[in-house]
Amino acid sequence: MAGTEARRVAAIDCGTNSIRLLIADVTSASEAAPSVLSDVDRRMTVVRLGEGVDTSGEFSPAALERTFAAVEDYAARIAAHGAERVRFVATSASRDAANRDEFLSGVTERVRAAVPDFDGPEVVDGDEEAALSFAGAAGVLDWDALLAAHPEGKVLVVDLGGGSTEFVLGTAAGAEHGESTDMGCVRFAERYLRSDPPTHDEIRAATAEVRRILGALSVPLHEVRAVVGVAGTVTTITAHALALTEYDPARINGARLPVAAVTEAAEDLVSMERADRAQLGFMHPGRVDVIGAGALIWSLILEHVNDVTGEAAGSCVASEHDILDGIALSIGEQRTAVQR
């Protein structure tokens, strides 16, 4: 296409449970046209950086060692693929950890060894995390199909992570309201669902806290007419709801399921013993011990949105595109957080 400019960028999303890399070519026909990502290398490593942070308030030496090993690998891949710009974003666990400077300096040292002009990692606040998640998901959504029954409606993008969950409401024109909450699969597994399988009392306590957090949201959920869930917890639950025997991104991405089907799959995962979860062909080993907490949170979010909207958003869509894509798209663009 005439006038098309492409450049290679690298995005790293370092969360509570996993660290992910996307090396992509970003193409835009003009300043007015939306940018398009073409994947060069996309990968995920479960490092559990946030292990114990909810209790201790800091990163453990073992968690830092695991994360630094992944960072070294990613930096080498970025250098080999010749990315022009690198953006490293750290989220919930890094906001909470007292020794995050040790983490940030370790990341800087290791990335610069392979990519000398690396600017350094960023710890983004909840608002920017929400905005990046929305941008990553929104860029590939079929908005007409998503809101076919409610053309004037709005979409709620939910990014359910290890330490936090972001809620962002918006339209094809962009995000309008966003909020980050201290509610995630690792945080709630460590805080509430410690038994294998979780006990009734543990589930009841976690449920009460999720409902308290949802009841305090400032995002106007009554405007929601479609829900899009992103990140590994949501896509794993979707795989179970689809009865997949292995993780298949092509089938998971864009899958639209009734809320009842997702809730049934979530309840099944919550009640399973970890050994049984580990036997599921689509289950990443790094999610076995925390997927129950994530499934509980996701099912309660959908139940709450349905209650608020009167079931106007009676289904949900899973997306493989999330904050990682948003980080890649943001490179070189002005970054703005959504309104709270």
N, C-alpha and C positions, 0 to 999 in steps of 0.2 A: 504493500500500500504506500503510495507516495506520501512523503512527509513523516512516515513512521520512524520513531526513534526508539531504540531498545538499549537497555543497559542491564548489566548483571549485578544483582544485589544479594546480600545474605542477611537473613533474619534469624535471631535466636530468641526463643521464649523459654525462660527459666522459671518454672513454677515450683509448687510445693512437692509434687510427686515426680514430675518428669522435666527433662530439658529437651527441647526440640529445635531442629535446624531446618531452614528452608533456604536453598540457593535457587534463585529464579531470575529469569529475564523479564524485565518490566517493559512493556510496550504501550505507547500511547500515540494515536494518530495526530492528536493536537492537544492544546492546553484544555480545550473544552470537553474532549472525549475522555471517558473513564479509562484508567490504566488496566492492563490485562497482564496477569502473571502466567508465565510458562515455566513449569517446574524443571529444574536441572537436577536437584537432589533434595529429597525430603525425608527426614528420619526422626525417630524419637528414641530416647533412652530413659528408662526409669531409674532415677538416682535417689529419690526420696530425700531431697535436700531439706525439706521441712520436718523430717523425722524428729519428734520430741520437742519441737520449737514451741508448741502450744503449752507445754508443761515447763520446760527449762528456760525458755525465752532466748535461746541461742542455738546456732548451728553446732552439731557435734563434729568432732574431728573426722569420724568415719563418713559422715554425710558430705563434708567438704572434699574429702579424698575422692569419693565416688563422682562428685560433680566436676572436680577439676580434671579427672581422667577423661570425662566426656567432652569437656571444653577443649582440651588438647586435641582430641580427635576431630572435633568440629572445625577448629582453627586450621588444621592441616588440610581439611577438605575445602575450606573457603579459599585458601591460598592456591590449591591445585586447580580450582575452577576459575580463578581469576576474577572474583567479585570486586566491583569497584567501590562499593560502600557496604559497611557492616553495621547493623544495629542490634545490640544485645539488650533485651528487656527482662528485668527480674520483677516478680510480682509479690503475691501475698506473703510467703515465708520471709522474703528479704525485707519486707516492710516491718516485720515483727521482731526479727533477730537482733539482739544487742551487739553481736560481733559481726554485723554485716560488712564493716569496713575490711575485715580480714578476707571475707568472701570476695568483695569487689576488687581488692588489690590483687588477689590470686587470679581472678579472671583476667584482669588487665594484663598482668605479667604473661600469662599463658597465651592469650590471643595475640598480643604484640610480638611474641617470639616468631609467629608465622605471618602476621599481618601488621607490619610496623606502624601504619597510619591509623590504626583502630582508635576511635575516640574514647573508648571506655564504656563499661556497662552502665545502664540506667535502672534505678529502682523507681517504677512509675506508681503513682497513687491510684486509688480505686477508680476515680473518674476517667483517667486516661486509659486504664486497663479496659474499662467498659467501652469507651469510644473505639479503641483498636479492635475489640472483639466484634463490635457491630460492623465496622468497616470491612473486616475480613469476611464475615458472613454475607453482608448485604451486597457485596460486589458481584456475587455469583447467583443470587436468588432470582427466580422467575417471579417477579412481583405480580404480574397479571394473573398467573395461575394461583399464586399463594393467596391472593385477596379476591379471587373471582367472585365469591359470593358477597363480599363486602368491599367494593372498590375504594370506598372512602375510609376504610379501617386502617389500623396501624399494626405493625408487627413487633412482637416482643422477642428479642434475642436473649437467650439465657446461656451464659458461659459458666458451667459448673466445674470448678477446678478442685485442687487438692486442699487449699487453704481458704479460698473465698469463692463466692458466686456473684457474678455480675448480671444485672438486669438492665437492658437497654431497650427503650421504646422508640420507634421511628417509622419512617416511610422511605420510599425509594430516594427521596430528596436528602435523606440523612437522619442522624440520630437526634432526638428531641429531649429525651429524659433518660438519665442513667443513674444507677446506684450500685455500689459494691457492698457486699455483706461478708462478715467473718463466718462463713458457712461453707465447708468443703468436705470432700470425702475423707481426706487424711485427718483433718482436724476433728471431725465427728467420729471417725473410727477410733481414734486415740482417746477422745474424751468420753464417748458413750458406749460404743459397740465393741467392747473388749472381749466378750466371750465368743466361743465358736461352737455352735451358731449363737447369735445374740439372744439374750434372754428377753422375756416379755417386758420386764422392768426397764432394761436398757433401751429397748425400742420405744417404750412409752416416754422415757425421759428425753430421748433424741427427738421424738415426734413433737413433744411439747415445745422444745426449743426452736425447732424449725418453724412451727406455727407462730411462735412469738415473733420471730424475725420477719416472717412474711406479713404478719399483721401490722408491722411497723414500717413497711415499705412506703416511700413517698412517690414512687412511680405510679402514674394514673392507670392502673390495670383495667379499669372499666372501658378504656379505649382500645384494648387489645382485641384483634379479630383473627390473629394467627400467632402461633408460637414456634420459634425455631430454637432448637437446642444444639449447642456446640461443645466440643472437647470430648476427651476419651471416655468419661463416665457415660455421657449421653449416647455416644455411638456404640459403646459396649452393650448397654441395655437394649438399644435398638437391634443389635445383632441377635440378642436372645429373643426378643419379640418376633423377629423374622425367622427364628429357628435355624439360624445359620450353623453350619458345622465347622466353618473357619471364618476368619475375619476378612470380609470382602468390601473394601471401600466403595466400589462401584455400586453395590446393592444398598449399602448403608446411606451413602450421600444422597440426599433428597428424598429419602423414604418418608412417606407421610402415613402415619398410623393413628388410629383412634386412641384417645387418651386411655380408655379402658384396657386396650391391649398392652400399652406401655406399662400401665399400673400393675397388670397381672404379671408381666415379666419382671418388674421391679420387686414385687412381693416375693416372687420365687427366688430371686437372687439374695434377698435379705435373709430368707429362712434357710438357705443352703449352708452346709458345712464348707469350710475352706477347701478341703480335699475334693469335694464334689465340684466346686467352682473351678478348681485347677484342671479338671478333666474336660471342661468345655473348650471346644476347638478354637473358638474366637477369643478366649480370655488371655490377655497378656499376663504373664506371671507377676508383674509388678502391680497388678490391680486386684489380685485375688483377695487380699486381706482388707481392702478398702472399698470394693465395689458395693458391698452391702450398704454401707453408709451413704454412698453416692446414690444408689438406687432408691433408698428411703427418701432422701432429699428431693430427687427428681420427681418421684410420684406425688409427694406432698405439694411441690410447686405447681404441678399440673392440676391437682385437685383444687388448690386455692384459686388459680386463675379461672377455672371453670365455675367455681362458686361466685366469684366476683362478676364474671361476664354473663352469667346465666347460660353457660355452655355455648356461647357464641364462638369460642375458640375450642371446639370439641375434638381437635386433632393436633398433632404436633409433627414437625418436620425435623429430621436430623441432618446436620451439615458437617462435612469433613473440613470445612473452611472456617477459620476462626481467628483468634488473635495473632497467630503466626502469619497468616496471610495479611492481616491488617498492619503488622509491623513492616512487612516487605513493601506494602503499598505506601506506607508512610515515609519511607526513606526519600529524603529530598523534598518532601511536601511539608507545608506548615501543619503543625500538630496542635489540635485544640481538643480540650475535654468537653464532654457534653454537660448540659445544664442539670444541676441537681434539683 
